[in-house]
Amino acid sequence: MKNFKLLPVLTLMLSVFTIALSQTAPRIVPEPPIGKGVVVLKAARLIDGTGAPAIINAVVVIEDNKITAAGSARTINIPANAKMIDLGDATLLPGFIDAHTHLIGRTLGDPAGDNAPVRDYESFAAILGVQNARATLMAGFTTVRNVGAGGRFDDMALRKAIDEGWTQGPRMVTAGHALGMRGGHCDENGFRPGLFDPGIEEGVADGPDQIRAAVRYQIKYGADVIKTCATGGVLSEGDAVGVPQYTYEELKAHKPDLPTLTEALELVNQRVPVIIEIKPKEPTHEVIRIVHSFMDRGWGPADLLFVSFDYRILKELHTAFPAHTIIVDEIWSGVRAASRARRLDSRDISIYAPFIWGGFIRAFTRRGYRLYAFPMNDPKKARKWAKLGFYAAITDYPDRFET
């Protein structure tokens, strides 16, 4: 009986204590990663990303999460209320941007990676993503584009956690699941039938209707960008690298404004020359048919040029169009490029820009070759190379160059 009488008293005490806690304890949430106040970073050098030489004895002024000034300490006014951080013998530079990442899950080379889909817990990949995001940020990458992740939109969850301040990481542009055909580069292949049969929710879609539904599903849950696996890939089982896996009609469902070659040539309408690049292992018969149809309408060798890494493709195009310019694409080997050019009766060679230097340009120019560089996005370097005989720049930023 005595114990029975004490029970309401204990209950009342617990209730009062609970009410008091709820009134005094704030909800525990992190501060969003937004800077406040004025901070000045001081370092021995600053590379500002414009192509200018490094600035010595540099400072960067940050006010409320925005850089308001950067340059030499002699020319920058330091606010009186600034917090000064001296980094010593360090070099400051703008944050890197990685446009192709997969932060979720195990990294390449992890021996457990091949069997991760059947051995790891469903949320394990997301947890590893937290560590991968922090390591990426600490390596200097302040923005990434995550183009495909497994799980139930684990990349969206990681983006939210970073944006709200729960964990450290770069700004994320996310795609959700990468989209591809059944059995293709973006499917899980090599397992027994029935173990992995994903659908549009996981990005596996066939035909324009399924692809539209898969795109809408990714967007519904927060995709910033859509990743498409249009061909076979390097690290997937059961598909060949570079072999087409989506038809034009299917790709059109991803990108409604994607033009055909015919539509693109009609838009240009002979106003400027067009370089047609054909990827390795692609068939050439359709390109040859289309080009012949435009030649019947008055297009000539000066209007269309052809380029490819694939010697077979270039040979077929040279046979079909012996008067047209054939450009031999090559990464680094000038010897291989020159050998192929001779066999194709061509004097045009395109080399990956990081492997080009002054002596390389002079040597090819003396032998009568016209040297192109890809991608060449630095007008200053292009002008310097032009004095040595450099012929043409293949650029992502034509507005930077004088016409």
Secondary structure, DSSP 8 states (H G I E B T S, - for coil): -HHHHHHHHHHHHHHHHHHHHHHHS-------S---SEEEEEEEEE--SSS---EEEEEEEEETTEEEEEEETTTS---TT-EEEE--S-EE---EEEEEE--SS--TT-TTSTTHHHHS-TTHHHHHHHHHHHHHHHTTEEEEEE----TTTHHHHHHHHHHTTSS---EEEE-SS-BB-TTSTTS--SS-TTT----GGGTB--HHHHHHHHHHHHHHTT-SS--B--B--SS-TT--TT-B-S-HHHHHHH-TT---HHHHHHHHTTSS-EEEE--TT---HHHHHHHHHHHTTT--TTTEEEEES-HHHHHHHHHH-TTSEEEEEESS-HHHHHHHHHHTT--EEEEEGGG--HHHHHHHHHTT-EEEEET---HHHHHHHHTTT--EE--S-GGGS--
